[in-house]
């Protein structure tokens, strides 16, 4: 009966995390509407990789939580907003719902909470140069190292936008290389991940705006067009993941998405919203 208790516990944990993430994100989004937003900034190279944001002080973690940001976004700022009456001049002006002691750590004090960063700018020194395949490969390698002493600890992914596709690629690759990772992935929470793709009209509009300022970039064009609705590689990625996932205990999956249009006219010099 132990496995039944474990199954019930993991399902309750994932559901609780999803509800927590939804409530915190609503608070976070509302805060961003009421305050000045965190200035757009892509992830710089020295900020790449897996970073531990919170780790229990007294006990071993009961679950690992990994957050992955999207393209053209920052690994930490994605999950942050300005505090009330802050002036945006120092780190303490920001609140990160993954690491702030009043946020996710308060709800799940026995979890290890991490974020994964990769170069995400469309242009500039820290431009997005690695393919999604290579980003996923690097994430998988770091997860293997981090979890080598506790490979059977439950794992939950939280991903925003393109980060969700990175997570799927990571898990798909892991089935052959490190099956413990997909086997013990008990849940995934996606914020605005385009599993069905983005309309071709929107992609072309973004490319036109970026190329107008920076010139044509073949790598960028190829990566963005790979996200077009109905594009075969995108469909294959989702289908490959589902084919493998059905062979294992299926994780709980929550998809949270906005229902308002994004203003794509507001790009900064590096192509960041």
Rosetta silent file (secondary structure, phi, psi, omega in degrees, C-alpha in Angstrom):
SEQUENCE: XXXXXXXXXXXXXXXXXXXXXXXXXXXXXXXXXXXXXXXXXXXXXXXXXXXXXXXXXXXXXXXXXXXXXXXXXXXXXXXXXXXXXXXXXXXXXXXXXXXXXXXXXXXXXXXXXXXXXXXXXXXXXXXXXXXXXXXXXXXXXXXXXXXXXXXXXXXXXXXXXXXXXXXXXXXXXXXXXXXXXXXXXXXXXXXXXXXXXXXXXXXXXXXXXXXXXXXXXXXXXXXXXXXXXXXXXXXXXXXXXXXXXXXXXXXXXXXXXXXXXXXXXXXXXXXXX
SCORE:     score description
SCORE:     0.000 S_00000001
   1 L     0.000   -9.907 -177.182    0.000    0.000    0.000 S_00000001
   2 H   -60.826  -37.580 -177.615    3.045    2.250    0.286 S_00000001
   3 H   -68.553  -29.528  177.703    3.014    3.063   -3.401 S_00000001
   4 H   -68.119  -44.909  177.574   -0.611    4.164   -3.161 S_00000001
   5 H   -60.263  -39.443  179.654    0.200    6.541   -0.333 S_00000001
   6 H   -65.667  -40.506  179.321    3.140    7.867   -2.340 S_00000001
   7 H   -63.542  -45.230  179.107    0.941    8.396   -5.406 S_00000001
   8 H   -61.287  -42.846 -178.757   -1.675   10.254   -3.362 S_00000001
   9 H   -62.880  -44.749 -177.708    1.015   12.397   -1.749 S_00000001
  10 H   -67.841  -37.316  177.739    2.639   13.356   -5.043 S_00000001
  11 H   -65.101  -43.327  178.461   -0.706   14.196   -6.640 S_00000001
  12 H   -63.771  -39.876 -179.889   -1.666   16.366   -3.671 S_00000001
  13 H   -62.878  -47.547 -178.679    1.733   18.060   -3.718 S_00000001
  14 H   -64.074  -42.813  178.779    1.556   18.882   -7.418 S_00000001
  15 H   -62.614  -42.324  179.421   -2.006   20.140   -7.155 S_00000001
  16 H   -62.962  -40.903  179.383   -1.079   22.281   -4.156 S_00000001
  17 H   -65.346  -40.568  179.944    1.916   23.714   -6.009 S_00000001
  18 H   -63.620  -44.341  178.079   -0.209   24.491   -9.061 S_00000001
  19 H   -63.034  -42.540  178.670   -2.816   26.294   -6.966 S_00000001
  20 H   -61.482  -46.098 -179.404   -0.048   28.116   -5.130 S_00000001
  21 H   -61.615  -41.410  179.780    1.629   29.099   -8.392 S_00000001
  22 H   -63.864  -46.914 -178.978   -1.664   30.344   -9.816 S_00000001
  23 H   -64.889  -42.723  179.657   -2.502   32.418   -6.742 S_00000001
  24 H   -66.968  -37.238 -179.741    0.988   33.848   -6.480 S_00000001
  25 H   -68.563  -35.940  176.405    1.073   34.616  -10.195 S_00000001
  26 H   -62.677  -44.682  177.577   -2.261   36.439   -9.954 S_00000001
  27 H   -62.077  -41.210 -179.085   -0.850   38.489   -7.089 S_00000001
  28 H   -65.072  -47.841 -178.913    2.345   39.006   -9.088 S_00000001
  29 H   -64.591  -42.755  179.424    0.535   40.045  -12.300 S_00000001
  30 H   -62.419  -39.168  178.057   -1.807   42.370  -10.399 S_00000001
  31 H   -62.353  -38.033  179.711    1.195   43.919   -8.704 S_00000001
  32 H   -67.866  -31.353  178.732    2.820   44.538  -12.073 S_00000001
  33 H   -73.647  -33.032 -177.401   -0.324   46.305  -13.279 S_00000001
  34 H   -83.773  -22.850 -175.301   -0.444   48.494  -10.187 S_00000001
  35 L  -118.065  177.520  170.634    3.302   49.293  -10.106 S_00000001
  36 L   -72.360  139.922 -177.637    6.090   50.056  -12.515 S_00000001
  37 L   -77.635  161.893  173.135    7.297   46.851  -14.104 S_00000001
  38 L   -63.501  131.109 -178.900   10.765   45.342  -13.769 S_00000001
  39 L   -55.873  136.564  179.388   12.856   46.893  -16.572 S_00000001
  40 L   -58.658  132.437 -179.752   13.182   44.513  -19.564 S_00000001
  41 L  -158.373  125.053  177.932   16.487   42.688  -19.432 S_00000001
  42 L   -77.387  167.880  177.341   17.602   39.435  -21.051 S_00000001
  43 L   -76.282  125.393  177.904   19.650   36.803  -19.244 S_00000001
  44 L   -81.414  161.030 -175.590   23.387   37.537  -19.525 S_00000001
  45 H   -58.409  -39.886 -177.581   25.902   34.750  -20.104 S_00000001
  46 H   -71.526   -7.755  177.994   27.285   34.877  -16.567 S_00000001
  47 H  -100.499    4.543 -178.171   23.747   34.282  -15.255 S_00000001
  48 L   -71.042  159.531  173.775   23.262   31.072  -17.228 S_00000001
  49 E   100.798 -177.527 -178.519   22.747   27.684  -15.652 S_00000001
  50 E   -85.010  127.077 -178.620   20.955   26.178  -12.687 S_00000001
  51 E  -125.933  126.974  178.423   20.811   28.432   -9.626 S_00000001
  52 E   -79.452  121.169  179.992   19.512   27.355   -6.218 S_00000001
  53 E   -95.860  -31.709  179.908   17.128   30.015   -4.890 S_00000001
  54 E  -151.839  137.950  178.522   15.954   28.217   -1.766 S_00000001
  55 L  -143.945  132.567 -178.947   17.088   25.066    0.061 S_00000001
  56 L   -56.682  139.109 -176.389   15.763   23.715    3.390 S_00000001
  57 L   -81.500  -35.483 -172.189   18.149   24.434    6.244 S_00000001
  58 L  -103.700  -35.802 -174.996   17.409   21.498    8.537 S_00000001
  59 L  -117.781  161.213  172.891   16.007   18.643    6.439 S_00000001
  60 L   -68.540  145.124  179.454   16.645   17.113    3.053 S_00000001
  61 L   -61.317  148.697  174.932   14.234   18.437    0.392 S_00000001
  62 L   -97.985  -10.988  179.419   11.138   16.386   -0.320 S_00000001
  63 E  -158.865  146.474  173.323   10.768   17.779   -3.853 S_00000001
  64 E  -103.171  132.266  176.833   12.841   19.682   -6.427 S_00000001
  65 E  -118.863  125.676 -178.114   11.186   22.620   -8.221 S_00000001
  66 E  -122.509  124.328  179.261   12.846   24.014  -11.357 S_00000001
  67 E  -106.247  133.739 -178.203   11.654   27.209  -13.085 S_00000001
  68 E  -124.720  123.754 -177.348   12.609   27.927  -16.714 S_00000001
  69 L   -81.403  175.544 -178.706   12.106   31.378  -18.285 S_00000001
  70 L   -98.145 -178.619  179.002   11.175   32.201  -21.865 S_00000001
  71 L   -73.707  141.594 -179.556   12.993   33.696  -24.837 S_00000001
  72 L    71.171   23.276 -177.590   13.784   37.403  -24.614 S_00000001
  73 L  -133.092  172.297 -177.595   13.322   37.305  -20.831 S_00000001
  74 L  -105.991  141.773 -175.584   15.447   37.248  -17.687 S_00000001
  75 L   -61.524  -30.211  179.497   15.965   34.144  -15.545 S_00000001
  76 L  -103.883  -41.859 -176.746   15.164   36.038  -12.325 S_00000001
  77 H   -66.118  -24.477  177.473   13.122   39.050  -13.440 S_00000001
  78 H   -54.839  -35.082 -174.801   10.576   36.753  -15.105 S_00000001
  79 H  -103.954   17.957 -172.798    9.422   35.769  -11.633 S_00000001
  80 E  -125.946  160.751  170.789    9.798   39.200   -9.996 S_00000001
  81 E  -149.983  165.821  178.952    8.028   42.514   -9.583 S_00000001
  82 E   -75.243  141.869  174.793    8.700   45.769   -7.751 S_00000001
  83 L   -71.490  163.138  176.941    7.610   46.066   -4.139 S_00000001
  84 L   -58.852  134.985  176.370    5.139   48.760   -3.160 S_00000001
  85 L    60.705   29.139  176.874    6.656   52.249   -3.112 S_00000001
  86 L   -90.892  157.398 -176.106   10.004   51.000   -4.435 S_00000001
  87 L  -111.096    8.415  173.849   12.224   53.167   -6.602 S_00000001
  88 L    63.418   37.520 -177.682   13.855   50.462   -8.755 S_00000001
  89 L  -114.980  -18.123 -177.434   17.382   51.306   -7.581 S_00000001
  90 L  -144.356  158.315 -177.317   18.510   48.256   -5.606 S_00000001
  91 H   -55.112  -33.303 -178.025   17.863   44.472   -5.519 S_00000001
  92 H   -68.512   -9.224  177.375   15.818   44.745   -2.321 S_00000001
  93 H   -74.359  -13.041 -174.700   13.235   46.772   -4.279 S_00000001
  94 E  -107.312  152.828  173.286   12.127   43.559   -6.000 S_00000001
  95 E  -122.827  127.108 -179.441   10.170   40.555   -4.809 S_00000001
  96 E  -109.143  117.317 -173.615   10.742   37.171   -6.459 S_00000001
  97 L   -72.520   -9.096  173.741    7.909   34.733   -5.787 S_00000001
  98 L   -82.307  -31.264 -171.220   10.250   31.758   -6.214 S_00000001
  99 L  -118.906  -23.063 -177.486   12.712   32.840   -3.529 S_00000001
 100 L   -61.174  133.036 -176.085   11.150   35.473   -1.272 S_00000001
 101 L   -60.718  -17.014  178.728   10.571   33.940    2.191 S_00000001
 102 L   -92.090   -2.563 -174.482    6.965   35.180    2.195 S_00000001
 103 L  -109.725 -122.711 -173.799    6.120   33.530   -1.113 S_00000001
 104 H   -57.807  -42.169  177.862    6.738   29.978   -2.446 S_00000001
 105 H   -59.748  -28.300  178.636    9.253   28.974    0.297 S_00000001
 106 H   -71.055  -31.103 -178.657    6.607   29.835    2.895 S_00000001
 107 H   -84.564  -37.841 -178.862    4.133   27.446    1.255 S_00000001
 108 L  -125.274   72.882 -175.320    6.638   24.656    0.496 S_00000001
 109 L   -67.800  -16.457 -179.243    9.396   24.992    3.113 S_00000001
 110 L  -100.973   14.918  178.276   10.745   21.486    2.411 S_00000001
 111 E   -98.397  148.469  165.543   11.266   22.031   -1.312 S_00000001
 112 E   -93.719  129.054 -174.511   14.485   22.902   -3.088 S_00000001
 113 E  -118.482  125.160 -177.091   13.640   25.726   -5.509 S_00000001
 114 E  -131.220  161.208  168.697   15.826   26.528   -8.508 S_00000001
 115 E  -128.022  150.055  177.287   15.715   28.524  -11.688 S_00000001
 116 E  -112.926  129.634 -179.616   17.496   27.717  -14.948 S_00000001
 117 E  -116.756  148.780  175.559   18.923   30.544  -17.064 S_00000001
 118 L  -147.399  155.244  179.617   20.188   30.693  -20.647 S_00000001
 119 L   -58.768  122.106 -167.697   21.217   33.539  -22.972 S_00000001
 120 L  -125.279   -5.907 -178.467   17.863   34.792  -24.144 S_00000001
 121 E   -68.748  147.350  176.899   18.212   38.165  -25.907 S_00000001
 122 L   -73.828  -32.316 -178.959   17.281   38.306  -29.566 S_00000001
 123 L  -139.267  171.105  176.222   20.201   40.643  -30.319 S_00000001
 124 L    94.450 -173.000 -175.646   23.311   42.048  -28.663 S_00000001
 125 L   -60.661  -38.173 -177.242   26.195   40.531  -26.712 S_00000001
 126 L  -100.943   33.554 -177.206   23.970   38.083  -24.842 S_00000001
 127 E   -62.827  155.506  179.120   21.893   37.149  -27.861 S_00000001
 128 L   -71.419  104.294 -174.577   20.124   33.822  -28.079 S_00000001
 129 L  -112.858  -22.912 -179.266   22.721   31.730  -29.938 S_00000001
 130 L   -88.150  144.965  176.551   22.082   28.143  -28.788 S_00000001
 131 L   -71.067  162.428  177.714   19.317   26.057  -30.317 S_00000001
 132 H   -58.813  -33.856  178.525   16.451   24.869  -28.142 S_00000001
 133 H   -61.540  -43.842 -178.942   17.981   21.404  -28.407 S_00000001
 134 H   -72.146  -35.215  176.113   21.272   22.600  -26.894 S_00000001
 135 H   -62.544  -43.835  178.916   19.540   24.582  -24.147 S_00000001
 136 H   -64.867  -39.461  178.966   17.607   21.437  -23.192 S_00000001
 137 H   -61.777  -43.932 -179.859   20.781   19.342  -23.291 S_00000001
 138 H   -65.248  -40.613  177.919   22.567   21.738  -20.937 S_00000001
 139 H   -62.282  -43.963  179.936   19.604   21.759  -18.526 S_00000001
 140 H   -61.110  -42.899  179.934   19.515   17.960  -18.493 S_00000001
 141 H   -62.027  -41.455 -179.552   23.232   17.752  -17.744 S_00000001
 142 H   -70.504  -35.713  177.292   22.919   20.150  -14.805 S_00000001
 143 H   -65.486  -39.094  178.179   19.896   18.316  -13.418 S_00000001
 144 H   -59.662  -43.627 -179.787   21.799   15.029  -13.555 S_00000001
 145 H   -65.945  -46.318 -176.642   24.630   16.527  -11.504 S_00000001
 146 H   -64.188  -36.320 -173.302   22.310   18.169   -8.967 S_00000001
 147 L   -99.204   10.212 -174.469   20.204   15.034   -8.471 S_00000001
 148 L   -64.265  -26.600  177.785   22.951   12.400   -8.518 S_00000001
 149 L   -92.029   -8.791 -179.778   22.671   11.821   -4.745 S_00000001
 150 L  -146.164   60.008 -173.952   18.852   11.831   -4.771 S_00000001
 151 L   -66.712  -15.967 -177.218   17.702   10.642   -8.223 S_00000001
 152 L  -100.736   10.423  178.222   14.320    9.468   -6.916 S_00000001
 153 L   -73.694  135.672  178.610   13.248   12.768   -5.388 S_00000001
 154 E   -56.100  147.107 -175.031   10.007   14.099   -6.954 S_00000001
 155 E  -131.195  134.934  177.777   10.552   16.835   -9.524 S_00000001
 156 E  -128.292  133.282  176.440    8.255   19.664  -10.631 S_00000001
 157 E  -104.934  138.871  171.573    8.880   22.062  -13.524 S_00000001
 158 E  -122.251  122.561 -172.931    7.488   25.598  -13.720 S_00000001
 159 E  -136.566  145.286  177.991    7.985   27.184  -17.142 S_00000001
 160 E  -113.884  129.301  172.759    7.105   30.404  -18.924 S_00000001
 161 L    52.932 -124.354 -178.617    6.492   30.643  -22.686 S_00000001
 162 H   -57.396  -25.851  178.380    9.395   29.154  -24.689 S_00000001
 163 H   -58.398  -30.116  177.510   10.731   27.697  -21.426 S_00000001
 164 H   -65.471  -36.471  177.410    7.943   25.127  -21.586 S_00000001
 165 H   -69.434  -34.520  175.324    9.249   23.829  -24.905 S_00000001
 166 H   -62.065  -42.240  179.333   12.722   23.589  -23.349 S_00000001
 167 H   -62.090  -45.246  179.141   11.239   21.466  -20.552 S_00000001
 168 H   -61.261  -42.808  177.932    9.553   19.101  -23.028 S_00000001
 169 H   -62.841  -40.733  179.585   12.797   18.709  -24.980 S_00000001
 170 H   -60.344  -47.113 -178.798   14.682   18.062  -21.741 S_00000001
 171 H   -68.103  -38.560  179.059   12.296   15.308  -20.682 S_00000001
 172 H   -63.254  -41.652  177.145   12.201   13.757  -24.152 S_00000001
 173 H   -67.648  -34.808 -174.582   16.009   13.572  -24.215 S_00000001
 174 H   -68.353  -24.653 -178.325   16.102   12.244  -20.642 S_00000001
 175 H   -56.005  -36.266 -179.060   14.103    9.105  -21.456 S_00000001
 176 H   -91.702  -30.290 -171.688   17.183    7.582  -23.096 S_00000001
 177 H   -95.552  -44.156 -175.718   19.938    9.266  -21.061 S_00000001
 178 L  -146.039   76.426 -173.071   18.591    9.590  -17.517 S_00000001
 179 H   -62.354  -17.947  177.750   15.153    7.932  -17.199 S_00000001
 180 H   -61.025  -33.459 -176.941   14.922    8.751  -13.485 S_00000001
 181 H   -65.394  -52.587  176.926   14.239   12.389  -14.356 S_00000001
 182 H   -68.053  -32.427 -178.300   11.054   11.833  -16.412 S_00000001
 183 H   -64.019  -39.545 -176.790    9.970    8.950  -14.161 S_00000001
 184 L   -99.099   11.011  170.466   10.063   11.107  -11.037 S_00000001
 185 E   -77.732  109.275 -173.825    8.678   14.236  -12.694 S_00000001
 186 E   -96.580  -12.698 -179.517    5.362   14.449  -10.863 S_00000001
 187 E  -166.546  155.213  176.674    4.089   17.729  -12.259 S_00000001
 188 E  -141.137  135.451  179.528    4.556   20.571  -14.730 S_00000001
 189 E  -122.957  119.052 -175.157    3.070   24.067  -14.635 S_00000001
 190 E  -113.401  131.405  176.083    3.194   26.091  -17.842 S_00000001
 191 E  -108.347  106.182  174.578    2.566   29.821  -18.167 S_00000001
 192 L    61.408   36.547  178.092    1.685   30.807  -21.730 S_00000001
 193 L   -83.366  126.663 -175.430    3.669   28.039  -23.451 S_00000001
 194 L   -82.653   68.830 -178.801    2.783   27.885  -27.188 S_00000001
 195 L   -63.105  -29.610  178.700    2.381   24.110  -27.514 S_00000001
 196 L   -96.438    3.650  177.945    0.154   24.640  -30.552 S_00000001
 197 L    90.771  171.961  178.086    2.394   27.348  -31.943 S_00000001
 198 E  -111.747  147.898 -177.720    1.982   31.048  -32.610 S_00000001
 199 L   -58.904  143.487 -179.722    0.171   32.435  -35.626 S_00000001
 200 H   -60.609  -34.955  179.401    2.391   33.007  -38.647 S_00000001
 201 H   -61.053  -43.086  179.934    1.112   36.569  -38.887 S_00000001
 202 H   -66.356  -43.764  179.671    2.350   37.346  -35.354 S_00000001
 203 H   -60.550  -45.268 -178.906    5.758   35.732  -35.955 S_00000001
 204 H   -66.249  -34.594  177.812    6.270   37.683  -39.182 S_00000001
 205 H   -65.551  -42.091  177.881    5.240   40.910  -37.454 S_00000001
 206 H   -63.622  -45.472 -179.989    7.823   40.309  -34.710 S_00000001
 207 H   -61.989  -40.481  178.941   10.522   39.494  -37.268 S_00000001
 208 H   -61.997  -43.212 -179.660    9.706   42.632  -39.260 S_00000001
 209 H   -65.051  -42.007 -178.429   10.000   44.799  -36.148 S_00000001
 210 H   -71.763  -43.352 -179.178   13.283   43.215  -35.082 S_00000001
 211 H   -67.307  -29.852  178.313   14.856   43.164  -38.533 S_00000001
 212 H   -62.400  -33.801 -178.462   13.891   46.794  -39.045 S_00000001
 213 H   -92.419  -31.588 -170.167   16.095   47.724  -36.087 S_00000001
 214 H  -124.088   -6.261 -176.182   18.867   45.113  -36.311 S_00000001
 215 L    87.748  168.980 -176.166   18.855   43.623  -39.782 S_00000001
 216 L   -74.485  141.822  177.796   18.061   40.079  -40.798 S_00000001
 217 L  -133.146  113.475 -174.362   19.331   37.197  -38.659 S_00000001
 218 H   -65.487  -39.564  179.932   18.946   33.714  -40.138 S_00000001
 219 H   -63.318  -46.160  179.215   19.308   31.873  -36.820 S_00000001
 220 H   -61.659  -46.285 -179.353   16.692   34.082  -35.188 S_00000001
 221 H   -59.586  -42.812 -179.421   14.339   33.764  -38.153 S_00000001
 222 H   -64.266  -44.018 -178.234   14.684   29.984  -38.135 S_00000001
 223 H   -65.688  -43.555 -178.925   14.067   29.687  -34.389 S_00000001
 224 H   -69.172  -40.840 -179.525   11.010   31.942  -34.403 S_00000001
 225 H   -68.416  -20.359  175.963    9.480   30.354  -37.493 S_00000001
 226 L   -69.592  -12.882 -179.958    9.861   26.957  -35.798 S_00000001
 227 L   -97.580    5.588 -179.044    7.188   28.197  -33.371 S_00000001
 228 E   -67.001  140.873  178.882    4.603   28.856  -36.084 S_00000001
 229 L   -54.035  128.788  179.070    1.256   27.176  -35.548 S_00000001
 230 L    84.163    0.445 -179.613    1.154   23.790  -37.287 S_00000001
 231 L   -65.885  131.173 -171.905    4.934   23.673  -37.822 S_00000001
 232 H   -59.431  -45.391  178.742    5.936   20.007  -38.042 S_00000001
 233 H   -58.451  -35.661  178.772    8.947   20.080  -35.631 S_00000001
 234 H   -68.229  -44.938  177.276    6.754   21.650  -32.932 S_00000001
 235 H   -61.119  -39.731 -179.080    4.026   19.043  -33.421 S_00000001
 236 H   -64.875  -40.565  179.340    6.666   16.311  -33.374 S_00000001
 237 H   -59.332  -49.203 -179.105    8.125   17.585  -30.091 S_00000001
 238 H   -63.546  -44.066 -178.920    4.739   17.481  -28.347 S_00000001
 239 H   -66.722  -39.540  178.448    3.852   14.080  -29.838 S_00000001
 240 H   -63.065  -41.709  178.638    7.261   12.583  -28.974 S_00000001
 241 H   -62.859  -48.256 -177.402    6.903   13.710  -25.381 S_00000001
 242 H   -62.421  -37.610  179.047    3.368   12.315  -25.063 S_00000001
 243 H   -61.349  -43.268  179.234    4.415    9.003  -26.613 S_00000001
 244 H   -73.704  -40.786 -175.616    7.164    8.571  -24.025 S_00000001
 245 H   -62.652  -32.730 -178.577    5.154    9.977  -21.106 S_00000001
 246 L   -67.739  -15.861  178.827    2.366    7.419  -21.569 S_00000001
 247 L   -83.202  -10.593 -177.050    4.872    4.649  -20.777 S_00000001
 248 L  -124.274  170.882  172.534    5.451    6.089  -17.289 S_00000001
 249 L   -56.780  121.461 -175.431    3.260    7.474  -14.505 S_00000001
 250 L   -71.643  126.674  177.764    1.791   10.558  -16.157 S_00000001
 251 L   -70.416  157.282  172.262    2.660   13.790  -14.320 S_00000001
 252 E   -74.452  132.680 -177.157   -0.017   16.302  -13.453 S_00000001
 253 E  -123.284  128.760  178.118    0.073   19.095  -16.033 S_00000001
 254 E  -122.795  128.413  177.695   -1.373   22.580  -15.547 S_00000001
 255 E  -115.610  121.534 -179.857   -1.455   25.170  -18.334 S_00000001
 256 E  -117.166  127.331 -174.663   -2.097   28.799  -17.381 S_00000001
 257 L  -144.480  153.490  179.695   -2.391   31.326  -20.184 S_00000001
 258 L   -81.261  158.434  179.553   -3.419   34.902  -20.822 S_00000001
 259 L  -120.326   14.758  176.054   -6.468   35.814  -22.889 S_00000001
 260 L  -115.744  153.694 -178.524   -5.395   39.291  -23.932 S_00000001
 261 L   -71.749  144.155  174.878   -3.189   40.242  -26.863 S_00000001
 262 L   -85.440  135.720  177.874    0.490   41.008  -26.278 S_00000001
 263 L   -82.301   95.181 -175.421    1.632   44.422  -27.480 S_00000001
 264 L   -80.918    0.483  175.704    4.551   43.345  -29.679 S_00000001
 265 L   -74.463  -16.376 -173.957    5.333   46.941  -30.643 S_00000001
 266 L   -97.019   76.855  173.639    7.131   47.390  -27.316 S_00000001
 267 L  -106.319  144.875  172.082   10.585   45.918  -27.908 S_00000001
 268 L   -91.548 -170.411 -173.472   13.744   47.362  -26.413 S_00000001
 269 L   -66.088  -18.878  178.587   17.093   47.491  -28.245 S_00000001
 270 L  -101.624    9.124 -179.895   17.778   43.815  -27.546 S_00000001
 271 L    75.534   33.520  178.837   14.363   42.631  -28.674 S_00000001
 272 L  -108.090  138.173  179.457   13.043   42.191  -25.136 S_00000001
 273 L   -66.188    0.000    0.000    9.420   42.955  -24.251 S_00000001
